[in-house]
């Protein structure tokens, strides 16, 4: 009887998926049918959840890295009761709970927004990392769950997935269990057209526990998951050999089913083959729901027992404070660094000073550098908190190696899990490697921080390969991302605070390699004004010239003002465009207001974009080509980003 109802349930889910994709006339049909046996077994027999609360903190996490199989996950969520048939009927429609790819925060029961292949693998690794660290901090009676990952051929071909897999094995994430849906089909044809990698050997070489099974044998799937759960020293991969469009009437193995609705005649014939009514759509019989939810009473008892343990522990005020802090991730009171006028300091050093002061009072602060600890000034943090790894799950520094993109996806997973404030660090020019992860974290509103150092051509001798030119404007184009570029050490402290205070959006903090003068704030506006994104750092009534600038070029702009001593000059620090855009219109008007002044921008990057502030007839100083290899001051002179060159050109325009 169990086999009968299970097979019926699988068949019903297959038909649901085909109807869902067909009604939308958009989506993926074949892939969900190849992955359904594993996914159904996982959701029904293994996945630990609270049926009444999709966000219960100690739930098992599930990442469907193959986000285009979303109709499969939505069918499972309908069996739980978090979605209903109307949601399936609205698949891929505007404002529905069932978008084309799973979206975290929009769909109950979705732990990660996926779609761009490979990134979900890193997300799952990050979730497993967070579980390890928090379990050590709070005890495995409160934090004790698995992270399950479903990925396919396309995911594993993305190098970002391979980098994350290498780190998961290196770190010994024993509670990470992945299923590889190896159906030998991609959009353009068979996998063999583009790949001949032996992935069993690949995972083995990266220190994973490997099992190879028939991906449609549900008893074998159950056995494999149980064995994986018993492997505590390595992450586990279950390689399931599956059939694209499994169970269809005549289209099994057809790679064309990967990204299309099946023809109506094929769907009807498939329903007949599966023993279902061919003339009915969106069938979900009560006995299927009842059988799927048969373990929900036990699940509720498990959740209740967990809540009682938590309630008892929260009688301890110290524990309660630490537990609650994990959820609000608030900044503790510390002696924030303060820097004296007259000194010169690279703002990257501020980051190191800040995180070293915070980490002893912030057990939920974690992060690491992509093999640039000395340059990113994260080495001190690493020494204090220790490297995370199989021999030290209490460690909070991640030695990512040269893996910027995997770093980004893993940090996203840590934030998706919750309970930890995470940062990454590398050179700004390498933000190109991490950009897809930054985009997805901004889309999900994940408060991940990236410290980018070496933020301009003033990197100097490393040359054009390491000198960011277009990167700053490119970062500003990403919605829901704070781009913070402070002008001196004290402003860098404010920028760090702002980034760490965010709850629903990521931040990047752009810091200099070269020393910058600490400004005299008795002459110039206080650095706390940086919180408004843009502010008049040096005033002038009825200015002849208004200079807009950011970061290290602020001190250059102030020097230009001094040189233009025959003119009235106002300097505006536009250190964070996004924060400035959020200010009341009256404030923005007060900063931007000019009367027939020459509008000038100065920034060591591309000039395109500054027209937002300087208009059609403004004067924009920057670099619209690539950099050059030489000491920073020589590079600046070559590109005419000096006080003398800028002053001469401004005077010419004024005349």
DORO-277300 format. One line per 5 residues: number of its first residue (from 1); their letters; for each residue x, y, z negated of C-alpha. Coordinates in steps of 0.5 Angstrom, whole numbers, plus 500, padded with zeros to 3 digits. Layout:
NUM> a> X/Y/Z | ... .
***
This chain:
1> xxxxx> 500/500/500 | 506/505/498 | 509/504/505 | 502/505/509 | 500/511/505 .
6> xxxxx> 508/514/506 | 508/512/514 | 501/515/514 | 504/521/511 | 510/522/515 .
11> xxxxx> 505/521/521 | 500/526/519 | 506/531/518 | 509/530/525 | 502/532/528 .
16> xxxxx> 502/538/523 | 508/540/526 | 506/539/533 | 500/543/532 | 503/548/529 .
21> xxxxx> 508/549/534 | 503/548/540 | 498/553/537 | 504/559/536 | 506/557/543 .
26> xxxxx> 513/558/541 | 518/554/536 | 522/547/536 | 518/541/536 | 523/535/537 .
31> xxxxx> 528/537/531 | 523/537/526 | 521/530/528 | 528/527/528 | 529/530/521 .
36> xxxxx> 522/529/518 | 524/522/514 | 530/525/510 | 526/531/508 | 519/528/506 .
41> xxxxx> 523/523/502 | 527/528/499 | 521/533/497 | 517/527/495 | 521/523/491 .
46> xxxxx> 527/527/489 | 527/535/489 | 526/537/482 | 521/543/482 | 516/546/478 .
51> xxxxx> 509/545/482 | 506/552/479 | 512/556/480 | 517/556/486 | 522/560/483 .
56> xxxxx> 523/556/476 | 530/557/475 | 533/550/474 | 529/547/480 | 533/544/485 .
61> xxxxx> 535/548/491 | 534/546/498 | 537/550/504 | 535/548/511 | 541/551/515 .
66> xxxxx> 537/548/521 | 533/554/521 | 529/553/527 | 526/547/524 | 522/551/520 .
71> xxxxx> 515/548/522 | 518/542/518 | 519/546/512 | 513/549/512 | 509/542/513 .
76> xxxxx> 513/540/506 | 511/547/503 | 504/545/505 | 504/538/501 | 506/542/495 .
81> xxxxx> 501/547/495 | 505/553/496 | 502/554/503 | 496/552/506 | 493/550/513 .
86> xxxxx> 491/557/515 | 499/559/514 | 501/554/519 | 496/556/524 | 499/563/523 .
91> xxxxx> 506/560/525 | 510/566/528 | 505/571/528 | 506/578/525 | 506/578/517 .
96> xxxxx> 505/571/516 | 508/567/511 | 511/562/516 | 516/566/520 | 520/563/526 .
101> xxxxx> 525/562/521 | 525/561/514 | 525/567/510 | 527/568/503 | 523/572/499 .
106> xxxxx> 517/572/504 | 516/564/504 | 515/561/497 | 519/555/496 | 525/558/501 .
111> xxxxx> 531/559/498 | 535/562/503 | 534/565/510 | 537/561/515 | 537/561/523 .
116> xxxxx> 544/563/525 | 547/556/525 | 552/555/520 | 551/560/515 | 546/556/511 .
121> xxxxx> 552/551/510 | 556/556/506 | 549/558/502 | 549/551/500 | 556/551/497 .
126> xxxxx> 555/558/494 | 549/555/490 | 553/549/488 | 558/554/485 | 553/558/481 .
131> xxxxx> 550/552/478 | 557/549/476 | 559/556/473 | 552/557/469 | 552/550/467 .
136> xxxxx> 559/551/464 | 556/557/460 | 549/555/458 | 550/548/458 | 547/542/462 .
141> xxxxx> 541/542/458 | 539/548/461 | 543/549/468 | 543/542/471 | 540/541/478 .
146> xxxxx> 542/539/485 | 543/543/491 | 541/539/498 | 543/541/505 | 540/539/511 .
151> xxxxx> 544/541/517 | 545/539/524 | 550/538/530 | 549/546/532 | 551/548/524 .
156> xxxxx> 557/543/524 | 560/546/530 | 560/553/528 | 567/554/524 | 564/558/519 .
161> xxxxx> 560/551/516 | 567/548/517 | 571/553/513 | 565/552/507 | 565/545/508 .
166> xxxxx> 573/545/506 | 572/549/500 | 566/545/497 | 571/539/498 | 577/542/495 .
171> xxxxx> 573/545/489 | 570/538/488 | 562/540/488 | 559/534/486 | 552/536/485 .
176> xxxxx> 552/538/493 | 548/533/497 | 548/534/505 | 544/531/510 | 547/531/517 .
181> xxxxx> 541/530/522 | 546/527/528 | 541/526/533 | 546/527/539 | 541/533/542 .
186> xxxxx> 542/540/543 | 539/546/547 | 543/545/553 | 544/537/553 | 547/532/549 .
191> xxxxx> 552/533/544 | 558/529/548 | 558/535/553 | 561/540/548 | 564/536/542 .
196> xxxxx> 567/529/541 | 569/530/534 | 569/524/529 | 565/528/523 | 565/522/518 .
201> xxxxx> 573/523/519 | 572/530/518 | 568/530/512 | 573/525/509 | 579/529/510 .
206> xxxxx> 576/535/507 | 574/530/500 | 567/529/501 | 564/522/500 | 561/519/506 .
211> xxxxx> 555/515/508 | 553/513/515 | 545/511/515 | 539/510/520 | 536/517/519 .
216> xxxxx> 529/514/520 | 530/508/515 | 527/511/509 | 529/506/504 | 536/507/506 .
221> xxxxx> 535/514/505 | 533/513/498 | 539/509/497 | 544/514/500 | 541/520/496 .
226> xxxxx> 541/515/489 | 549/514/491 | 550/521/492 | 547/523/486 | 552/518/482 .
231> xxxxx> 558/521/486 | 560/526/481 | 567/528/483 | 566/530/491 | 560/533/495 .
236> xxxxx> 556/528/499 | 555/528/506 | 549/523/509 | 550/522/516 | 543/520/519 .
241> xxxxx> 543/517/526 | 537/520/528 | 532/520/535 | 530/527/538 | 523/528/538 .
246> xxxxx> 522/521/534 | 515/518/534 | 513/522/540 | 509/518/546 | 514/519/552 .
251> xxxxx> 519/524/550 | 524/521/545 | 531/523/546 | 529/528/550 | 533/534/549 .
256> xxxxx> 528/539/552 | 524/538/546 | 529/541/542 | 526/548/543 | 519/548/546 .
261> xxxxx> 512/546/544 | 510/539/547 | 505/539/552 | 498/538/550 | 497/531/553 .
266> xxxxx> 504/529/550 | 501/531/543 | 494/527/544 | 498/521/546 | 503/522/540 .
271> xxxxx> 497/522/535 | 494/516/538 | 501/512/538 | 501/515/530 | 494/512/529 .
276> xxxxx> 491/519/528 | 485/522/531 | 487/525/538 | 482/530/538 | 483/533/531 .
281> xxxxx> 488/539/530 | 492/541/523 | 489/534/520 | 491/534/512 | 487/528/509 .
286> xxxxx> 486/529/501 | 489/522/500 | 496/524/503 | 496/530/499 | 494/526/493 .
291> xxxxx> 500/521/494 | 505/527/495 | 503/530/489 | 503/524/484 | 509/526/481 .
296> xxxxx> 507/533/479 | 504/531/472 | 511/528/470 | 514/535/474 | 510/539/469 .
301> xxxxx> 512/535/463 | 520/536/465 | 519/544/466 | 515/544/459 | 521/540/456 .
306> xxxxx> 526/545/459 | 522/551/457 | 522/549/449 | 529/548/449 | 530/555/452 .
311> xxxxx> 525/557/447 | 529/554/441 | 536/557/444 | 533/564/445 | 532/564/437 .
316> xxxxx> 540/565/437 | 540/573/439 | 547/572/442 | 545/567/446 | 538/571/448 .
321> xxxxx> 542/577/450 | 547/573/454 | 541/569/458 | 537/575/459 | 543/579/462 .
326> xxxxx> 544/573/467 | 538/575/470 | 538/583/470 | 546/583/471 | 546/590/467 .
331> xxxxx> 553/593/467 | 556/593/459 | 559/599/456 | 566/600/457 | 571/605/457 .
336> xxxxx> 571/606/465 | 578/609/468 | 579/616/468 | 584/619/472 | 588/626/471 .
341> xxxxx> 588/631/476 | 595/632/479 | 596/624/480 | 596/621/487 | 593/614/487 .
346> xxxxx> 591/609/492 | 583/608/491 | 584/600/492 | 588/600/485 | 581/603/482 .
351> xxxxx> 578/596/484 | 583/592/480 | 582/597/474 | 575/596/474 | 574/589/475 .
356> xxxxx> 579/587/470 | 576/592/464 | 569/589/466 | 570/581/467 | 571/580/459 .
361> xxxxx> 565/583/457 | 561/581/464 | 561/573/464 | 557/573/470 | 562/577/474 .
366> xxxxx> 565/573/479 | 568/574/486 | 575/573/490 | 579/575/495 | 580/572/502 .
371> xxxxx> 588/571/501 | 589/578/500 | 590/579/492 | 596/583/492 | 593/588/497 .
376> xxxxx> 586/588/494 | 588/588/487 | 584/582/485 | 590/579/482 | 589/581/475 .
381> xxxxx> 582/579/475 | 584/572/477 | 589/571/472 | 584/573/466 | 578/569/469 .
386> xxxxx> 582/563/472 | 581/560/479 | 574/556/480 | 575/549/482 | 574/542/480 .
391> xxxxx> 579/542/474 | 576/549/472 | 569/550/473 | 569/555/468 | 573/559/473 .
396> xxxxx> 570/565/476 | 575/567/481 | 575/564/488 | 581/563/492 | 578/563/499 .
401> xxxxx> 584/563/503 | 584/566/510 | 576/565/510 | 573/571/511 | 566/569/514 .
406> xxxxx> 565/563/509 | 567/567/504 | 561/572/506 | 556/566/506 | 558/563/500 .
411> xxxxx> 557/569/496 | 551/570/499 | 549/563/496 | 551/565/490 | 547/571/490 .
416> xxxxx> 541/567/492 | 542/562/487 | 541/568/482 | 545/569/475 | 552/572/477 .
421> xxxxx> 554/578/480 | 559/576/486 | 564/580/490 | 569/579/496 | 575/582/498 .
426> xxxxx> 579/583/504 | 581/588/509 | 576/593/512 | 578/591/519 | 576/584/518 .
431> xxxxx> 569/586/516 | 568/583/524 | 569/576/521 | 564/577/516 | 559/581/519 .
436> xxxxx> 554/576/520 | 554/574/513 | 553/582/511 | 547/582/516 | 544/576/513 .
441> xxxxx> 545/579/506 | 542/586/507 | 536/582/511 | 535/578/504 | 536/584/499 .
446> xxxxx> 542/580/496 | 546/585/491 | 553/582/494 | 559/587/494 | 565/587/498 .
451> xxxxx> 571/591/497 | 574/593/503 | 581/596/503 | 586/599/508 | 580/603/510 .
456> xxxxx> 583/607/516 | 589/608/521 | 593/610/515 | 594/603/514 | 600/605/518 .
461> xxxxx> 605/600/520 | 601/594/521 | 598/597/527 | 592/597/531 | 590/590/530 .
466> xxxxx> 589/592/522 | 587/599/523 | 579/600/523 | 577/605/528 | 569/603/530 .
471> xxxxx> 568/599/523 | 566/604/519 | 560/607/524 | 558/599/525 | 557/598/518 .
476> xxxxx> 553/604/517 | 548/601/523 | 546/595/518 | 540/597/515 | 539/596/507 .
481> xxxxx> 547/596/506 | 550/601/502 | 557/604/505 | 561/607/500 | 567/611/502 .
486> xxxxx> 570/615/496 | 575/621/496 | 579/620/490 | 580/615/484 | 575/618/480 .
491> xxxxx> 570/618/485 | 572/610/487 | 570/609/480 | 563/612/481 | 562/608/488 .
496> xxxxx> 564/601/484 | 558/603/479 | 553/604/484 | 555/598/488 | 554/594/481 .
501> xxxxx> 548/597/479 | 544/595/486 | 539/589/485 | 536/589/492 | 541/591/497 .
506> xxxxx> 549/589/498 | 554/594/498 | 561/595/501 | 566/599/498 | 571/602/502 .
511> xxxxx> 578/604/499 | 585/606/501 | 592/603/502 | 595/610/501 | 595/614/495 .
516> xxxxx> 590/620/495 | 590/626/491 | 586/626/485 | 582/632/486 | 581/638/481 .
521> xxxxx> 574/637/479 | 574/644/475 | 575/647/482 | 571/642/486 | 564/639/485 .
526> xxxxx> 564/633/480 | 565/626/482 | 558/624/479 | 555/628/485 | 557/622/489 .
531> xxxxx> 551/618/487 | 547/623/492 | 551/620/497 | 552/627/500 | 554/633/496 .
536> xxxxx> 557/640/497 | 564/639/494 | 567/646/496 | 562/651/496 | 562/658/501 .
541> xxxxx> 556/663/502 | 554/664/509 | 560/659/512 | 563/660/518 | 565/653/518 .
546> xxxxx> 561/647/515 | 566/641/515 | 563/634/514 | 567/628/512 | 568/622/507 .
551> xxxxx> 574/618/504 | 581/620/505 | 579/625/510 | 576/629/504 | 583/632/501 .
556> xxxxx> 585/633/509 | 578/637/510 | 580/641/503 | 587/643/506 | 584/645/512 .
561> xxxxx> 579/650/508 | 585/653/505 | 588/654/512 | 582/657/514 | 583/663/509 .
566> xxxxx> 580/668/514 | 574/664/515 | 568/662/510 | 568/655/510 | 564/650/506 .
571> xxxxx> 566/642/505 | 561/637/505 | 563/630/502 | 558/625/506 | 561/619/502 .
576> xxxxx> 555/615/503 | 550/616/508 | 545/611/506 | 544/614/499 | 544/621/502 .
581> xxxxx> 538/619/507 | 534/617/500 | 535/624/497 | 529/629/497 | 528/633/503 .
586> xxxxx> 529/639/499 | 536/637/497 | 538/635/504 | 536/642/506 | 540/645/501 .
591> xxxxx> 547/641/503 | 546/641/510 | 543/649/511 | 547/653/515 | 546/660/519 .
596> xxxxx> 550/659/526 | 556/656/523 | 561/651/527 | 559/644/525 | 565/640/524 .
601> xxxxx> 566/633/522 | 573/630/520 | 574/622/519 | 579/617/521 | 574/613/526 .
606> xxxxx> 570/614/532 | 566/620/532 | 560/617/535 | 555/618/530 | 557/624/527 .
611> xxxxx> 553/628/531 | 547/626/526 | 550/632/522 | 554/636/527 | 549/636/533 .
616> xxxxx> 550/637/540 | 555/643/540 | 559/641/534 | 566/639/533 | 568/632/531 .
621> xxxxx> 575/630/529 | 577/622/529 | 579/617/533 | 576/614/540 | 581/609/541 .
626> xxxxx> 585/604/538 | 591/606/533 | 598/605/533 | 604/602/529 | 608/607/525 .
631> xxxxx> 608/610/518 | 601/613/516 | 603/620/517 | 606/619/524 | 600/616/526 .
636> xxxxx> 596/621/523 | 600/626/527 | 600/622/533 | 592/623/533 | 592/630/531 .
641> xxxxx> 589/629/525 | 593/634/521 | 591/640/518 | 595/644/523 | 592/641/529 .
646> xxxxx> 585/641/526 | 586/648/524 | 588/650/531 | 582/647/534 | 577/650/530 .
651> xxxxx> 580/657/530 | 580/656/538 | 572/654/538 | 571/660/533 | 574/665/538 .
***
